[in-house]
C-alpha cells in the first residue's frame, strides 16, 4: 500500500509543477523600466540613452544632478521606440552627471518606472571645422559602405550649414535613381543623423518616360 501511494504522488507532483509554470506564464509582467543598452554623449550637452527593447512613455521627464547633488536643467528633445535624447543646460565640461528618466516602461509591462544612469561630459577638444566639400565626402563614403552607393549613381548632391538645437551642422542631401539620402554632420565631421527613403518622384519620371505625350 505504501509503494502504491508513493507512485501515485509522483505524477500528481509533476502535474502541480506544470500548473504552477502555466500560472506564472499567464500572470501579468510587473517589470517597469526598460534596460539600458548604452549611454552616449553627443556633444553640446546632448545625451542619448538607448534601450535593449522598445519602450513606452507617459509624462516622461528627465532630472540631472552632478556628483555633489547640484541640479541642472535638462529637457528631452527626441523620443523614439528604443531611445531618448535629452540636453543638459549650463553644463560644465569634464564633469560626470547623474540622470533619472521617469515616466518610461518596457513595452508590454504594466508599470511606468525610472531609468537611472551617468554620463561624463568630456572637455571639448580644439578641432578645425570641416568644409562643405568634406561633409559631402563623409556622407558619400558612408552611403557607399552601408548601402553600396557609387559616386556615379549620385546626383543633386549639395551641402549647407544649418542650426540644430543651437548647434551648427551640415545638412547633406543627394539622390540616386531609386532613393533619397539625407545626412546631418557635425562641424567636426561626425555623422549625427542619416536617413534613406525611396524616391517617390522616380515613379512620376518613369511614367512620363513610358508614355510619349508628343
C-alpha positions as CSV (number, residue, x, y, z in Angstrom):
1,X,0.0,0.0,0.0
2,X,2.8,2.4,0.9
3,X,4.5,1.8,-2.5
4,X,1.3,2.5,-4.4
5,X,0.8,5.8,-2.6
6,X,4.4,6.8,-3.4
7,X,4.0,6.0,-7.1
8,X,0.6,7.9,-7.2
9,X,2.2,11.0,-5.7
10,X,4.9,11.3,-8.4
11,X,2.6,12.2,-11.4
12,X,0.5,14.4,-9.1
13,X,3.6,16.4,-8.1
14,X,4.6,16.7,-11.8
15,X,1.1,17.9,-12.6
16,X,1.2,20.5,-9.9
17,X,4.6,21.8,-11.0
18,X,3.3,22.1,-14.6
19,X,0.2,24.0,-13.5
20,X,2.4,26.4,-11.4
21,X,4.5,27.1,-14.5
22,X,1.4,27.8,-16.5
23,X,0.2,30.1,-13.8
24,X,3.4,32.1,-13.8
25,X,3.4,32.3,-17.5
26,X,-0.1,33.6,-17.6
27,X,0.4,36.2,-14.8
28,X,1.0,39.8,-15.8
29,X,4.5,41.1,-16.1
30,X,5.3,43.7,-13.5
31,X,8.7,44.8,-14.6
32,X,8.7,48.5,-15.3
33,X,11.7,50.4,-16.6
34,X,13.4,49.2,-19.8
35,X,17.0,48.0,-19.5
36,X,19.7,50.4,-20.8
37,X,21.8,49.2,-23.7
38,X,24.2,52.2,-23.7
39,X,24.5,55.9,-22.9
40,X,26.2,58.2,-25.4
41,X,27.3,61.8,-25.1
42,X,26.6,63.6,-28.4
43,X,28.3,66.9,-27.7
44,X,26.9,70.3,-26.8
45,X,25.2,68.9,-23.6
46,X,23.2,66.3,-25.6
47,X,22.9,62.8,-24.3
48,X,21.4,59.7,-26.0
49,X,20.1,56.7,-23.9
50,X,19.5,53.5,-25.9
51,X,17.3,50.7,-24.6
52,X,17.6,47.0,-25.3
53,X,13.9,46.8,-26.2
54,X,11.1,49.1,-27.2
55,X,9.8,51.5,-24.6
56,X,6.5,53.4,-23.9
57,X,6.2,56.8,-22.3
58,X,3.8,58.7,-20.1
59,X,4.5,62.3,-18.8
60,X,8.2,61.5,-19.4
61,X,10.8,63.9,-18.0
62,X,14.5,63.9,-17.0
63,X,16.3,65.3,-14.0
64,X,20.0,65.8,-13.8
65,X,22.5,66.2,-10.9
66,X,26.2,66.3,-10.7
67,X,28.1,64.1,-8.2
68,X,27.8,66.8,-5.5
69,X,24.0,66.8,-5.8
70,X,23.6,70.1,-7.6
71,X,20.7,70.1,-10.0
72,X,20.9,71.1,-13.7
73,X,18.1,72.0,-16.0
74,X,17.6,69.4,-18.7
75,X,15.0,68.8,-21.4
76,X,14.0,65.9,-23.7
77,X,14.2,66.8,-27.3
78,X,13.7,63.5,-29.1
79,X,11.7,60.3,-28.2
80,X,11.9,57.1,-30.2
81,X,10.8,53.5,-29.6
82,X,14.1,52.4,-28.2
83,X,15.9,55.6,-27.3
84,X,15.6,59.0,-25.6
85,X,17.7,62.1,-26.2
86,X,18.0,65.0,-23.8
87,X,20.0,68.1,-23.4
88,X,21.7,69.4,-20.2
89,X,21.7,73.2,-19.8
90,X,24.6,75.2,-18.4
91,X,26.7,72.1,-18.1
92,X,30.4,72.1,-17.3
93,X,32.9,70.1,-19.3
94,X,34.9,67.4,-17.5
95,X,32.2,66.6,-15.0
96,X,30.1,63.5,-14.5
97,X,26.3,63.8,-14.3
98,X,23.7,61.5,-12.9
99,X,20.3,61.4,-14.7
100,X,16.9,60.0,-13.9
101,X,14.3,59.5,-16.6
102,X,10.8,59.0,-15.2
103,X,7.6,58.0,-16.9
104,X,9.0,55.2,-19.0
105,X,8.3,51.5,-19.1
106,X,9.3,48.5,-21.2
107,X,6.8,47.5,-23.8
108,X,4.1,45.0,-22.7
109,X,4.8,45.7,-19.0
110,X,2.3,47.2,-16.6
111,X,4.0,49.9,-14.6
112,X,5.9,53.1,-15.6
113,X,9.2,53.5,-13.8
114,X,12.5,55.2,-13.8
115,X,15.8,54.7,-15.7
116,X,18.9,55.9,-14.0
117,X,22.4,56.4,-15.3
118,X,25.5,58.5,-15.6
119,X,27.2,60.4,-18.4
120,X,30.6,62.1,-18.4
121,X,30.9,65.3,-20.5
122,X,34.4,65.4,-21.8
123,X,36.3,68.6,-22.2
124,X,35.9,69.8,-25.7
125,X,39.0,69.4,-27.9
126,X,40.0,72.1,-30.2
127,X,39.4,70.8,-33.7
128,X,39.2,72.6,-37.0
129,X,35.8,72.7,-38.6
130,X,35.4,70.7,-41.8
131,X,34.4,72.3,-45.1
132,X,31.2,71.6,-47.1
133,X,33.1,69.5,-49.6
134,X,34.4,67.4,-46.7
135,X,30.9,66.9,-45.4
136,X,29.8,65.7,-48.8
137,X,32.7,63.3,-48.9
138,X,31.9,61.9,-45.5
139,X,28.2,61.3,-46.5
140,X,29.1,59.7,-49.8
141,X,31.7,57.4,-48.1
142,X,29.1,56.3,-45.5
143,X,26.5,55.6,-48.2
144,X,29.0,53.5,-50.2
145,X,29.8,51.4,-47.1
146,X,26.3,51.0,-45.8
147,X,24.2,50.9,-49.0
148,X,26.6,50.2,-51.8
149,X,26.1,53.5,-53.5
150,X,28.7,54.5,-56.0
151,X,29.5,58.1,-56.8
152,X,28.5,57.6,-60.4
153,X,24.9,56.9,-59.2
154,X,24.6,60.1,-57.3
155,X,23.1,63.4,-58.5
156,X,21.6,66.6,-56.9
157,X,24.4,66.5,-54.3
158,X,24.6,69.5,-52.0
159,X,25.6,70.6,-48.5
160,X,24.5,73.6,-46.5
161,X,25.0,74.8,-42.9
162,X,22.1,74.6,-40.6
163,X,21.3,75.0,-36.9
164,X,20.1,72.1,-34.7
165,X,19.3,73.0,-31.1
166,X,21.6,76.0,-31.4
167,X,24.5,73.9,-32.8
168,X,25.8,74.5,-36.3
169,X,25.8,71.4,-38.5
170,X,26.0,70.5,-42.2
171,X,22.9,69.1,-43.9
172,X,24.0,66.9,-46.9
173,X,21.4,65.6,-49.4
174,X,21.7,63.7,-52.6
175,X,19.7,61.3,-54.8
176,X,20.1,58.1,-56.8
177,X,17.6,56.8,-59.3
178,X,15.8,54.9,-56.5
179,X,16.5,56.7,-53.2
180,X,16.9,60.0,-51.4
181,X,19.6,60.4,-48.8
182,X,19.9,62.9,-46.0
183,X,22.7,63.3,-43.6
184,X,23.4,65.6,-40.7
185,X,27.1,66.0,-40.0
186,X,28.8,67.9,-37.2
187,X,31.4,70.6,-37.8
188,X,34.0,68.2,-36.6
189,X,33.0,65.6,-39.2
190,X,30.9,63.2,-37.1
191,X,27.6,61.8,-38.6
192,X,24.8,62.8,-36.3
193,X,21.8,61.6,-38.3
194,X,21.3,59.6,-41.5
195,X,18.1,58.9,-43.5
196,X,17.4,56.9,-46.6
197,X,14.0,56.9,-48.3
198,X,12.5,55.7,-51.6
199,X,12.4,58.5,-54.1
200,X,8.7,58.8,-54.9
201,X,9.4,61.2,-57.8
202,X,11.0,58.4,-59.7
203,X,7.7,56.8,-60.3
204,X,6.4,60.0,-62.0
205,X,9.6,60.2,-64.1
206,X,9.2,56.5,-65.1
207,X,5.6,57.1,-66.0
208,X,6.5,60.1,-68.2
209,X,9.2,58.1,-69.9
210,X,6.9,55.2,-70.7
211,X,4.2,57.4,-72.3
212,X,5.1,59.7,-75.1
213,X,2.7,62.6,-74.9
214,X,4.0,64.2,-78.1
